């Protein structure tokens, strides 16, 4: 067990990941991954977010999960930590942010663990496998494109690596992790090649900020209170 610093907690909170119990609990990650509960979970997300259909709700949900995934990569490069929690302890709850009803994540502060420097490759594989499991399960109840759901994660990773690579204190670790993410072998069992390398198209993360880097629309424009994202190919 490791005590998270105040800066780590601030970073988590900035990505709508909280270390408290949700005031309005909806379901756990374990529920979301359960074949008999996934549809009920997504229906709850649709109601809370005001999404017009399950496809939009699934994309909305994956953007919220994407925030959690992005913060795991940030903590890995900046602090050498990884989330090692149980799916039954990672909760989703309804909350109001910036005047809109949304879904946020609630984790246990004791579930972040330090890892050795030579364990980053396996840590990244584990994070990707967790994301892949959520994507696969969401697609059992809706026809949303898997690429859309992956790109919902990648948009957050662009910003994270832009920040990490630009900071001398984290640039070396971030470069190592980014190279692992771009390695096809890292994606074995998930895809035939690195989906993130394909997303970057040979560019640095900083080069792609404020560009139409996405190849699919995330449907943010269809969620009440949200607007079209800055990476949208439909501009």
N, C-alpha and C positions, 0 to 999 in steps of 0.2 A: 504494500500500500504506500502511496505517496501523497503528501499534502500538496494540493494545487496552489500555486501562487495567486496573489490577487490579480496579477496581469493575465494569467491563464483563465481565471474565472471571468474577467472582463471580456477577453476575446471570445470565450464561449457564449456569454450573454449577448454579445454583438451579433452573433450568428443564431440567435434564438435557441440556444441550448442552455438549460437552466439546471442548477444542482439542488432543486427543491422539489417537493411533491406538487404535482399539478393541482390547481384549484378546481379545474373542470376536467378530470381525466376522461379520456376517450377509449384508449386501448394500449396494449404494449406491442413491442416489436414481435414478441412471440405470437400474439394474436394475429398480427398482420401476416405472418408467415404460415399461419395455420390454414390449410386448404378449406376448412369449413367456416372460417371466420373472416377471410380476406374481403369478401364482398361486403359484409357488414361494416368492416373498418373503412372501406372506401366510400360506402354510402354515408358514413358519419363525416368523412372529410368533405364530401360533396355538400352536405347540409351546412357545415360550419363555414366553408369557404364561399358558398354561393355559386359554385361551379355549375354550368348548365347541363353537364353530362359526366359520365364516369371517365371518359377519356381525358377530359380537362382536369377532373379531380385527381386522376392518377398522375398526370404531369405535375400538377400543383403539389401533390404529396411528395413526389420525387425531388422537387426543388427544396422542400424542407429537409428531406433526408440528405440531400446534397450538401446542405450547410453543415450537417454533422460530419459527413465524410470529409469535407474540406478542412474542418477544424481538427480532424484526426491527423491529416497530413501536415497541418501547421504545427501541431504539438510534437509530431514526430521529428520534424526538422529543427524546430526551435528549442525543444526541451528533451528530446529523446524519450518521449512518452507515447504509449499507445493505449487505447481503450480496450480493456479486457473484460468487460461486463457481460452479464447473462442477458439474453433477449427478453426474459421475463421482468428484468429490472429497468429496461429502457422504455419509458412511457411517452405517450403522445397526449397532449392536452389542448383544449380549446382556450384561446387567449385573445385579447384585443391588442393589436399593435398598430400604431399610427392611424387609429380610427377604424381599422378593419378587423373583422374576425378572422383568425387564422389558426393554424395548428403548429405548436412548438414541441420540442423534445425536452425530456426531463430525465437526467441521468444521476447516478450515484457518484459522488466525488471520490469515493474510494476505489472506483473501477478503472482509474488511470494508473498504469504501471510503467516504471522505467524499463527500458530494454538496452541491451548491449549495442555498441556501434556496428557490430558485424551482423546484427539481426534485422537490419532495416529491410532487406529484400523480402524476408518472410513476413514481416509486419505489413508491408505494402500489399503482398499477395492476400493476406488475411482481410485487409480493408476492402480490397477489390472483390473478394469472394462474398463478403457481407453485402456489398452493394448489388452484386450480381444476383444474390438470392432474393433481394427485395424486388428487383426488376423482373425476374422470372415469375415471381408470385403475383405481382400486379398484372402481368400480362395473361394470367389465367382467368381474369374476370373482365378484362377490357382489351381492345385491339390496339392500344397505343403502341407506337413504334419503339422498339428497344433503343434505337439510336437517339430518339427524342429524350428518353429517360437518362441515357448516359451523358448526353450533351447538357442536361440539367445540372449534372455534377461538374462537368468540365468548365462551365462558365465561372463557377466559384473557384476552381483550381487555378484558372488563369490569373485571377486577382491575387490569390494566395502566393503563387510562385513569383509573380511580379514583385510583391512586397518582400518575400524571403530572399530572392536573388539580389535585390537591391540593398539589402542590409548586410554589411560586412560581417556582422556577428552570426549570421545564419546562411550566408551565400554558399559556403562550401558544402554544408549538410544538405541544403536545398538542391544543389546541383547533382549531388549523388542520388538523392531520392528521385529527382526529375528524370535522370538517365535510366533509373530502374523502371519508372513508369513508362518510358518510351521503348523499353526492351520487349520485343515480341514474346520472349520466354516467360516474362512476368505474367502474361495473360493466358498462359496455357490452362485449358479447362474452361475458359471464359469466352475467348475469341481466338481466331487464327492468327491475329496480329495485334499490336498495341493500338487500341482504339484512341488512346490519348495522343499518340504520335501522329496518327492519321488526322486527328482534330487540329493539331498544331501545324501540319503541312510544312515541316521544316523550319518554322518560325520560332522565335523566342516568345514566351508568354506576354512580355511587355509590348511586343510588336502588334499583338492582336487585340489589345484593349480598344474599346469603342469602334470595333469593326464588325462587319456581318460575318463573323467566323462560323456561326452555326449553319448547318445544312437543313435543319428542321425547326419548325416553330414550336415554342414551349407552351403556347396558348395563354400566356399571362394576360394578353389583351382581352381574353374572354372571361376573366375572373373579376367580379365586381370589386372596385377599389384599386385594381392593379392596372398597369399600362404595358404596352409592348416593350419587351426588353431590348437593350442596346445592341445585342448580338443578332437580332432577328433577321433572317434572310428575306422576309416579306416586305422590308422597307422599300 
